[in-house]
């Protein structure tokens, strides 16, 4: 997932970014967004963990031939982003969330259509044996369809009754009362969807109960139950970090989830590493930047804030082809410079051997930290494309750069 350090405003899933080049908006969920950039171009962007997808939506162009008076075909462009291995991956954010098996089958109408077809064939058939076979087959298929609809109706009714229960109502008695008359397979499906809803309700209401208490009476495998709990736990952690803030009460609630839902220690360690990193982001933004030592001489009045290993990357087209009037491009990061990166009150720079490339800190407009890609995009007022940095100290680099640019 991507975490944003931006000079902009959030309105739920809608993001408004302000810069000197104009205004851009985007909306969506993790891994998929649609937006309009400052030049008015509409795009769709999606993907995670090394492979990304971007499509510029079509724009109609008028034909240069006025005699025919026709318009040209819409132009489409699709971009795929490939991980070239040049970025520093600070932590693995990949989460294997349990995919719920569908509660209802969507192909049951096929039995109705086949059954009606068989009845029609039987009615108009002249051969008695074939006629009886088709009529019987049609009747059985229609009966199967009707029984299936009744089964789905009962299953839906049970789920509607169970999924709204709060933590203090999530008891064995309520489960038995609302699941009577269902076969074992339906009970298994219902238990998975019910537990998923119950865990979400516990988070919503801030009232948790031990996962083991639910697994004792729900017909669900413990590993699947834990997988559901992990998915909700990860979502809670990432949602409270989305604004780069972590209040004490939020931290206490996360610890309560870890205890009540028996979250494995390795998962806790991974999330705690993420939480600690965001605590550092918050601390840097709230306090005055401490001065660091530089391996080069300072300019008069310059204050040193950050120095460390890093790379400056450039996004290039790795492959391009056209098919069905669509232009496809595969893009990836290539190395521009590698060495020491620095942030001061005057510049952000990268130093490789005898070469130093510096950019005025006052021209930094936007800082975008993407943990999934392992990069920091730095948007400058005088550049169309952002500078792309990667470093082992990615959190500190991005936070110090945002703080330093905001002081100018």
Long-range contacts (C-beta under 8 A, 24 or more apart in sequence): 1-30, 1-31, 1-48, 1-93, 1-238, 1-371, 1-372, 2-30, 2-368, 2-369, 2-370, 2-371, 2-372, 2-373, 3-241, 3-242, 3-244, 3-369, 3-370, 3-371, 4-368, 4-369, 5-244, 5-281, 5-367, 5-368, 5-369, 5-398, 5-399, 5-402, 6-366, 6-367, 6-368, 7-365, 7-366, 8-366, 10-243, 17-366, 19-365, 19-366, 19-379, 19-381, 20-365, 20-381, 21-381, 21-384, 47-81, 48-94, 48-372, 49-93, 49-94, 49-372, 50-82, 50-83, 50-373, 51-80, 51-81, 51-82, 51-83, 52-80, 52-81, 52-373, 53-78, 53-79, 53-80, 53-81, 54-78, 54-79, 54-80, 54-81, 55-79, 73-325, 75-327, 76-325, 76-326, 76-327, 77-326, 77-327, 77-329, 78-326, 78-327, 78-328, 78-329, 79-328, 79-329, 79-330, 79-331, 80-328, 80-329, 80-330, 80-331, 81-330, 81-331, 81-332, 82-318, 82-330, 82-331, 82-332, 83-332, 83-373, 84-318, 84-332, 84-333, 84-334, 86-311, 86-313, 86-333, 86-334, 86-335, 86-390, 87-311, 87-313, 87-333, 87-373, 87-374, 87-375, 87-390, 88-311, 88-374, 88-390, 88-391, 88-392, 88-394, 89-374, 90-277, 90-371, 90-374, 90-392, 90-394, 90-395, 91-270, 91-273, 91-274, 91-371, 92-270, 93-274, 93-371, 93-372, 95-230, 95-231, 95-234, 96-227, 97-227, 97-230, 97-231, 97-234, 98-224, 98-227, 98-228, 98-231, 100-192, 100-193, 100-196, 101-189, 101-192, 103-155, 103-156, 103-159, 103-189, 103-190, 103-193, 104-152, 104-155, 104-156, 105-148, 105-152, 108-145, 108-148, 108-149, 108-152, 109-145, 111-141, 111-142, 111-144, 111-145, 111-148, 112-141, 112-142, 112-145, 114-138, 114-141, 115-139, 115-140, 115-141, 115-142, 115-144, 115-145, 116-142, 151-186, 154-181, 154-182, 155-182, 155-186, 155-189, 155-190, 158-182, 158-190, 159-190, 159-193, 159-194, 159-197, 162-190, 162-194, 162-197, 162-198, 163-193, 163-194, 163-197, 163-198, 163-201, 164-197, 164-201, 165-198, 165-201, 166-201, 166-205, 166-207, 167-198, 167-201, 167-202, 167-205, 167-207, 167-208, 167-209, 168-207, 170-198, 170-201, 170-202, 170-209, 170-214, 172-216, 172-217, 175-217, 175-218, 184-219, 187-219, 188-219, 188-220, 191-218, 191-219, 191-220, 192-220, 192-224, 192-228, 194-218, 195-220, 195-225, 195-228, 196-228, 199-228, 199-229, 199-232, 199-261, 200-232, 203-232, 203-236, 203-257, 206-253, 208-256, 208-257, 208-260, 208-261, 209-260, 210-260, 210-261, 210-262, 211-260, 211-261, 211-262, 212-262, 226-261, 226-262, 226-264, 229-261, 229-262, 229-263, 230-263, 230-267, 232-257, 232-261, 233-257, 233-258, 233-261, 233-263, 233-267, 233-271, 234-271, 237-271, 237-274, 237-275, 241-274, 241-275, 241-278, 244-278, 244-281, 244-282, 244-285, 245-278, 245-282, 246-275, 246-278, 246-279, 246-282, 251-275, 277-395, 280-395, 280-396, 280-399, 281-395, 281-398, 281-399, 284-396, 284-399, 284-400, 284-403, 285-399, 285-402, 285-403, 289-400, 289-403, 289-404, 289-407, 294-342, 294-344, 295-340, 296-342, 296-351, 296-356, 298-344, 299-346, 301-345, 301-346, 302-344, 302-345, 302-346, 303-344, 303-345, 304-342, 304-344, 305-343, 305-344, 305-345, 305-400, 305-403, 305-404, 306-341, 306-342, 306-343, 306-393, 306-396, 306-397, 306-400, 306-401, 306-404, 307-340, 307-341, 307-342, 307-343, 308-340, 308-341, 308-391, 308-392, 308-393, 308-396, 308-397, 309-339, 309-340, 309-341, 309-391, 309-392, 309-393, 310-338, 310-339, 310-340, 310-341, 310-350, 310-389, 310-390, 310-391, 310-392, 310-397, 311-335, 311-336, 311-337, 311-338, 311-350, 311-389, 311-390, 311-391, 312-336, 312-337, 312-338, 312-341, 312-350, 312-357, 312-387, 312-388, 312-389, 313-375, 313-388, 313-389, 313-390, 314-388, 315-385, 315-388, 333-375, 333-388, 333-390, 341-389, 341-391, 341-397, 343-397, 343-400, 343-401, 343-404, 344-404, 345-404, 345-407, 345-408, 348-378, 348-387, 348-401, 348-404, 350-389, 359-387, 361-404, 361-405, 361-408, 362-405, 362-408, 364-401, 364-404, 364-405, 365-405, 367-398, 367-401, 367-402, 367-405, 369-394, 369-395, 369-398, 376-401
